[in-house]
Amino acid sequence: MAIPIEMPKLSDTMEEGVLSAWLVDEGEEVSSGDVLAQVETDKATMDLEAFDEGVLLKQVIAEGDAVPIGELIAVIGEAGEDISDLVGEAGGDGAAAEEPDAEDEPEEELTESAPEPEPEVEGEPTPEPAGDGQLSERTPEPVPAGTDTEGRRIKASPLARRIAQEHGVELAQVDGSGPEGRIVRRDVEAYLEGQEAEPAAPEPEPAPEAESAPTPAVEEAPSYAMPDEEAFEREDISQMRKTIARRLAESKYSAPHYYLTVDIDVEQAVELRADLNELVEEQERAKISFNDLITKACALSLHDHPYVNAAYRPDEGEIHKHNRVHIGIAVAIDEGLITPVLRDADRKGLSELARETRELADRARTRDLEPEEFEGATFTTSNLGMFGIEEFTAIINPPNSAILAIGEIRDTPVVEDGEVVPGKRMKVTLSCDHRVVDGAKGAAFLDTVKSYLEEPMNLLL
């Protein structure tokens, strides 16, 4: 019995996935646990495994295509088995069924009535209509867009059709490399590159014109416009970037943000970090960063301020105050931003937090995280201090109620006992969802974080 393979939901925020590579060809036998393909989600590139034994009878979609959750992407069964019923709804030709675009529809049939004559232009005779108003025998019938010369619909992905339309490319001129000759994005791009590489045909020399009175030369203003191809570079929106755009837009415009900033004296924290790193170096443990101290300070503070460690759930009519502290650490990668989660951060020592943070960040940059490692944060921190950013505001990571933006540690003069002395200060800004965290609650949380960092020995107790 044929078994359909559908696009699974590989993360809590995933709405569609891109099949980045097939690892099994059609006709190959597969067993339970074999990796069929790699799928790019909004957070990572994941392996798509088979849960049944059989033969891969059909690759329904091509590499590079985006597929919504639950859509058919492959079929497994017995060799020679009829799967037309399964793939019929997906187009039956290895491509997802597409609604015909406006430009794909046949042109309207010409009526038998003769067209209205155009008004005569003085000095020119009106041309006689050919025959009885219909197309002459030598006039070729129009070929609908998106079909070949025999009138058959060309197999192409929606993205390939869009790129071809934008560049004025006839799909009939493009060779497809997908299943059963389906045209995909890379085929259109390869065709465009080939067109650019071909030398332009020389223009015919104009025929000599009769002598006429000289026309005074008019200087044209210099044009600074650049061709469209040179004005910008096209880049497809990745699944991660789509999700970032959607979720943060929803957060910014649905959660009423407000911001609280505090300046913290971190001189003692800097000294403690230096002393601790001398110890961990002797024990060959991961070095402790200042960000690890902040993570620990936030984790302990969230115990005393449960609304900052909460989520607003309008669909359930509730506020969920979490009993455990899971802190997401924002990590910048080439495709965007991802937040690996330090679970039960309040129960871990500084050395363990440092080691786990390094491991998660390294794997985040290689897109090698498992879904459970970047889901379920109850609070988030974002640190741009290493880039020299003194102060900034961050957008809340839904469904969290707050996020802490961390600036750089700066050397600055401070007043102590009536004297100006050198000091080390750092600004942090808390973004709060006013539906959950009122101003006084947010300020109280920041005051607790500040007290831990200004008296950092309390982090070790």
N, C-alpha and C positions, 0 to 999 in steps of 0.2 A: 504493500500500500504506500502510495506516494505521500511524503511528509513535507508540508510547506515550512520554509524557514523565513521568519519575519524579523524586521528590525526591532531588536529589544530595547527597553529603556535601561540604559547603562549608567545613568546618573539622575539625581533627583530633579535637575533643572533641564534635562535633555528633552527636546521636542522633535529633533530630527538628527540623523547621523550621515556622515559622508563615508561611503565605502572607498577607503583609500587604496586597498590592494586585495586582490584575490590570491589566496595561497593554495587553493586546490582548483584544478582545471575540470571542466565538464568531462564526465566519463570516468573520473577517478573514484576509487572506493574510499570511503571514510568510515571511521569508527567513533564511538562515543568518546568525547574529550579531544578529538582532533580539531585544530584551529582551521576554520574555513577561510576566514578573511580578517582584515584589520579595519576597524571602524573608528573614524575620528569623531569624537563627541565634543561638547562644549568645554570639557575639562581635560581630556586626555585621549590618547589613541589606544583603543582597547581591542583585545582579541575576541573574535566571534567564534564560539565553539559549537561543535555538533553534539547533540544529545542522543542521536540515534545512529544506527549502522545502515549502510547502503551505498548507493552510487550517487554522486552529484550529477543529477540529470539536467539541471538547467541553472545557469547564472542569469537571473531575471534582469539585473541592473548591471551597468558598466562601472568600471573604476572611475572615481571622481564624481559620481552622481550623489546628490543629497536625497535622502529617503526619510519620510516621516515615520514615527514610531508605529509599528504594527503593519507596515506595508511589506508585501512579499518581495524577497530579495533572492531566494534560491529554492530549489526543490530537490529533495533526496528521496530515492526509492530504489526499485529493482531495475536492472538494466533492461531497456526496451519498453518500459512501462509507459502507458499513455498518460500524459500529464496535461493534455489540452484544456481540461476543465479547470485546472488550478491556474495555469498561466493565462487563460483566456481573459480574465478580469484585469490582468496586468498588461494587456496588449497582445499577448500571444507571440510576440516577436522578440522577446528579450528586452523590451522597453516598457516602462510604465505607461499606461494609457494616458494620452494627452488630449485635452480639449483643443479643437482646431483654432488656431489664431485667426484673427481677422484677415491677415495677409495670406493664410493658407486656403481660404475658401475660394471656389471657382468664381471667375468673373460672371456677372449677370449675362444671360444669353441675349444676343441681339434680337430685337423684334423685327418683324417683317416690314414694318412701316418705314418709309424713307425718312432720313433725318431732315430737319427743317433747314432750308437753304440759308446760308449766311448772307448778310446784306452785301450788296455789290459795293466795291471800292471804285471810285471814279477813275477811269482810265484803264481799268483791268476788266477783262471779261470774266463772267462767273463760270467756274469749271463745271462741266457736265458730270452728274453722278454716274458712277460705274454700275451698269446693269440695272437691276430693279431695286437698288438700295441695299442689297445684301453684300457680304464679302465676296470678292471675286475668287475664282478658282486658284489663282496664284497667291492669294493672301493666306498665310498660315494661321491656323486656329490658335488662340491664346492658350498657353500652358499654365495651369494654376500654380501659384507659388507653393513651394514645399513638396512638389511632385516631380517625377522624372519625365522624360520625353514620352513615355508610354502611359502617363497618367497615374502611375502608382505612387502612393505616399512614401516619401523618403523617411527612413528610420533615423531619428536624431533626438538627442536629449534636449530638454527645454533650454538648458544653458547654452548648448551649441546653437540652437535656433536663434536665441536672443543675440549672441555675439555676431552670428552671420548677418542678421537683420541690421545691426548697428553699423556694420562695415560694408553693407551692400553686396554680400556674397551670396551667389546662388548655391544652395546646398547640393544641387546635382553635379556641381563641379568639384566637390570635396569627396575624397576617398575616406570611408569610415573604417576605423580599427576596432570598434566594439564588437560584441557578439552579433553574428549574422550581418556584419557590415554596418552596424549602427554608428552614426556619426556622433562623436563626443567632443568636448571642448578642445582637447589637444589637437584633434584633427583640423578644426577650423583655424586654430592659432598657427599650426604648421602651414596651412594653405596661405594664410596672410603673410607669414614670413617668406614663403616662396615667391609670392607676388612682389614683395618689396625688393627681393634680391634680383628679380629680372630687370634688365635695362629697359628703360622707356623707349618706345619706337620713335625714330626721328620724324619730326613733323615735316610734311611736304612743303617745298619752297613755294611761296605765293607767286601767282602769275603776275607778270609786269603790268602795272596799271598805266592808263593813259596819262600823259602829262597834264597837270592841272596847276592852278595857281597855288603858290606855296602857302601853307597854313602856318601862322605864327606859332612857335613852340610854347607850350604851357608846361611849366615845371610842376611835377607831381610831388605831393607831400610824401616824405619817406614813410613806409609802412613798418610798424614795429610788431605787427601781429605775427604769431607763430602758427604753423599748421597744428591741427588738433592733435596729431600724433606726438608732437613735441611739447604740447602744453601741459600734459600730465601723463602719469603712468597708471594703468588699470591694475587693480588688485582685488581678487575675489574676497568677499567677506567670509572669514573662517567661522566655524561653528562656535568657537569660544568668543569671538568678537560679537557675533549676533546675540549670544546670551548675555554678555556684559552689557551691551547696549540696551537690551530689553529689560533686564532685571534692575539695573541702576536707574534707568528712566522711570520705571514703575516706583522704585524706592524714593527717588527725588520728588516725584510729583504726587505720590499718594501719602507718603509719611511726612508730616510737618517737621522739618529739620530745624534745630536751633543749635548754637555752638557756644561752648564755654572753654576759655583758655586760661591756663595758670602757668606761672613761671616758677620753676623748681630749682632749689639749690642742690646740685648733684656732686659737690666736691667729695663728701664722704663716700658716696656710692662709687665714684671713680677710684678712690683709694682702696675700698674693699675689693673691687673687681681685680685690681692689680695684685693684691695679696692672695686672693683665691686662685688666680691663674698660676702663681708660683707653686701652689700646692698641687693643682691638677696636672701641671707639667711634670712634676716628679712622679705622679701616679699614672702618667700617660693617658689622661682623660681629655675629653673635648674641652677646649678653652671656653670660658664664659664671656659672652659679649654683654654690652650694656643693655641690648635689647632683651636678653634673658632675664636681667634684673627687673626690667619693666614688666615682662610677661608674668613673673612671679608676683610682683606687687599688685598687678591687676587681678590675678587669680585669687589672691587672699582678700582683696578689697571687695570682690563680687559677693563673697559670703555675707558681708555686712550690708550689702545694698542689692537685694534680690530683684528689684525692678529694672536695674541696669542689666541684669542677667535674665531678661525675660523676652517674650515674643508676643506681639499683638496679633490675635487671630480673629479678624472680623467675621469670617465665614462661620466660626463657631460661637461668636459672641463672648469670647473669653480672652483673658491674658494668661499666658503660661509662664509661670515663674519656675525656672529650671532648678532642680536640686543638685545638679552636677555642673561643673565648670569646664567647658570645652572652648579653648581659645583658638580662633583662626588667625594665622599669621599671613598677611598679604605678601605674596612673592611675585615679582615682575618676571615675565618670560617674554619671548619674542612675539608670541601671538596675543599677549594681553596680560591678564592678571589672574592668579589662582590663589586660593587660601587653604593650604593644608592645615589640619586641625590637631592641636595638642590636647588630647583627651585627659580629663581629670588633672589639669595643670596645677591645681591647688595642692594636690597630693604628691607632687614630684619635687625632688630637690633640684637645685640650680644646675648641677652637673648633668643630671638626667635630662632636664629641659634643654640644655645646650646641645647634647648629643642628638636628641630626637629632632630638634629644630633643624640642625645641619642636614641630617639624613632626609627629612621630608622636603627641605628646600632643594637639595640636589636632585631628588627624584622628580620634583615638580618641574624643574627646568628641562628635564629629559622626557616629560610627559609620560612618566612611568608610575603614577600614583593609582592606587585602587580606589574605587568610588567611596568606600567607607573612610578613606584617609583625607578626603576633602569635603565631606558632608557633615552636617550636624553641629556646626559651631554655634555657641550661645553668646559669644562676644568676639570682636575682631580688633586687631591692632594693625596699623600701617605706618611704617617707618621710612621717611625720606631724609633723615638727618645725615646719612652717609653721602648724600648728594649736595650737601651744603644748604639745604632748605631749613630756614629758621622756624617757620610757622606755616601751617596750611590746614585746610579743612577737608575731611573725607566724607564720601557718601556712604550711608549706612548699608551694610551688607544684609539684605533681607534673608530670613525673618528676624534678625537681631534688632534690638532696640537702641544700640549705641555702637560707636566705633571710636577708637582713640588714635589720633594723628600725632606722630612723634617727630619733633624737630631735632636739629643738630645740637650737640653740646658745644657751647661757645665760651670762650674766655672773655670775661667782662669785669669791669671794676664794680665792686659792691661796697656798701657802707656797713661796717661792723664796729660797734662800740664807739661811734662817732668818728671813725677813721675810714678812709677809702683804701681798700685792699683788693688784690686780685681774687677773682672768684670764678666758679664754673656754674653756668646756668643752662637750663633747657626748658623750652616751651612745649607743652602738650595741649592739644585741643580735642575736647570731647564733643562729637556730634550725637545729638539725642533725638529720639522720636518722641515728640511732645504728647502723643497719644498714650504713652506708657510712663515716660520719665519726665516728671515736672522739673522746673529749674532748680528748686531746692534739693531734690534728690540727686540730680546730676552734679551739682556743686559739692554736695556731701561726699559723693563717690570720689571726685577729684581730690578733695581734701585728704581722704584716706590714702589714696595712691601717693600723694605728695609726702605724707608723713612716713610711709614705708621707704621712699627713696631718700628722704633727708636723714632718716635714721635706719640705714640699711641692715644693721645687725638683726633687726626684727624679722628680716626675710629668712634668717637661718634658724629661727626658733620653731 
